[in-house]
Amino acid sequence: MIEPNPKADLLRYLQEARDAMVWKLDGLAEYDIRRPLTPTGTNLLGLVKHLAGVELAYFGDTFGRPFFGEEPPFWWYTEEPEPNSDMWATADESRDQIVGLYRQAWEHSDTTIATMTLDAIGHVPWWQEKRREVTLHHILVRVISDTQRHAGHADILRELIDGSVGYSPGKDDMAPGDQAWWEGHRSRLERVAREVNG
């Protein structure tokens, strides 16, 4: 019989989403990882930067383990940054810096997760006072949800950039079909949408 290990299960799903996020940058030019592809500016490198901050804040500050010392980056939540400053990379912030920070965030988070029980209590400083007290379990579920959500955004952005799809290298989870099949499929969906629209 397999012994249940909820913490290991949660961490596995978090790591799968983390790996998917980083993989979505592979093989792309600087322009493509930075360019805004939605009216609100969503871009691949910005999503990675945002998720680095999410992990460092929720698994760091929330549990009394701040990652940044006296001088956090300008986009950190304690610095009253400009709106959305954690969702894009400045010209001075390189891909290597941001991906490196994200990987450091994983290590920092994983230490918090490894050394605390799922019912360990933390306090989210930027939440309303009456909601601030949380458990590690709650934060794990929240961060998994957020990371998976942004991994879905990254899936769509990457497909728009170069047509690449899938959850990880060699695992695209897509229906079989060549480019002509997909073009036909998309055309069919467009026809149905127009018919329903009247």
N, C-alpha and C positions, 0 to 999 in steps of 0.2 A: 504494500500500500504506500502511496506517495504521501509524505508528510506535507501538510499545507505550510507555505511560507509566504504570507501576504506581502511582506516587505520586499522580498526578492521578486515576486510577481509584478509589483508596482514599479520597481526599479527597472525591470526588463522592458516594460512598455514605455517608460520614460526614455531609456537609452535607445530604443528603436526609433522613436520620434526625433531624438537628438541627431542620430546618425543620418536619418533621412534629410534633415535640415542642411547639414554640412554637405551631403552628397549633391544636393540640388545646385551647389555652386561649381561643382567639378566641371572643368573643361570650358568654362565660359570666360569671355573677355571682361575686363574691368567695367567697361560701359554696360554690358548686359547684366552684371550682378548689381549694379547701382541704379539703373534707369527705372523711373517710375512707370508702372504699367497699368495703373488704375487712376481714376480721377483724384483719389486721396493720396496718391504717391507711393503706394505699396511697391516695395522692391525687395529682392532676395537678400542682399547684404544687410539691409535695415532690419529684416525679420530676425536674422541671426543676432544682430546687436541687441535688439529688443529682448530676445530670449535669454541672452547672457545676463542682462539686467534683471529679468524676472527671477532667474535662479539665484543670483547673488543676493537679491533682496529677500526673497521668500525663505530660502534655506540658510541665509546668512543673518541679516539684520533681525529677522523674525525670531530667531533662536539664539540671539546674543553672540553671534559669530560674524561680525561685519568683515567683509572682504577688503574694502577700501579703508585706508587710515584717515589721516587728517584732511587729505585733499582728494575727494572723489572726483570723477570726471564731470565735466560741465553738464552732462545730460542726466546725471543721477538724480533720483527723486528728492533728495534733501537739498538740492541746489537751486530749486525753483527755475528749472530750465524753460526754454521756449517750448511751446506746444509741439509734441511729436519729435523732439530732438533725439529720442532713443530709437526712432524708427528709420533712420537713414544715416549713412556714413559721410562725414565731411571729407574733403579732399585730403586732409592730413591723416585720416584714419584708413589704414591699409586693410586689405582682405586678411593678410596674415595676422595683423593685430586683433581684428575682431574675431576671427575664428579661434585664434589663440586664447583670447579672453573667454570665449564660450567654452573651450576645453578646460580652462582653469576653473570656470564656474562649475563644470561637471564634477571636478575633483573636490571642490569646496562643498558642493551639495552632497556628494556621495559620502563625505566624511560626516556631515551632519546626520544623514540617513543611517549610516552604519553605527554611529555612537549613541543614537537616541532611540527610544522605543516609539512605536507608532502612537502611543497615547501621551507622549511628551508634550508639554504645553509651551507655546510660543506666543508672542504678541506682535501683531502686524502694525507697525508704527503709523502707517499712512491710512489706515481704516478708521472709521468712527469708533469712538471709545467703547461703546457697548458691544461692538463686534470684534474687537481686537484680539481677544483670547481665542487661540486655535490649537488644534493638535497637529502633530507631524503628519498623521494620516490625512487630515483635511488638506494640508498644504501639498502633500504628494499628489493627491487626486486633482487639486486645482492646477498645479503646474503641468501634470500630464495632459489635462484637458486643454490648457493654453498652448502647449507645445504641439499637440496633435492638430489643433485648430490652425496654427500657423504653418504646420507641415502641409496641410491641405491648400492653404494659400500658395505656398511655394510650389506645390504640384502644378497648379494652374499657371503661375507665372512662368515656370520653366517650359511648360508645353507651349505657351505663347511665344517664348523666345526662340526655341529651336525644335519644338515638336517632341522633345524627350518626355517620357512618361514613366511612371512606376514608383514603387515604394523604396526600392534599393536596387543596386546594380544586378541585373539578371532576373529581377522579380518585378515584372511590370503589371501583373494582375489585370491585364486587359484582355478583351475578347480577341481571338486570333483574326488577323486581317491585314492586308497590305494597305498602302496609301490609297489606292483606288477604292478599296472596300470602305475605308473610313470616310473618304469623300462622299461616297454614295450614302453611307449611313447618316452623315451630317446633313446632306441634302434632303434625305427622307424626313429627318426631324424638323428641318426648316419648313418643308411642305405641310407637315401635320400642324405645326404651330400656326402657319398662315391659314389653313383650313379652319382651325378652331377659332381663330381671330375673326373669321368671316370676311 
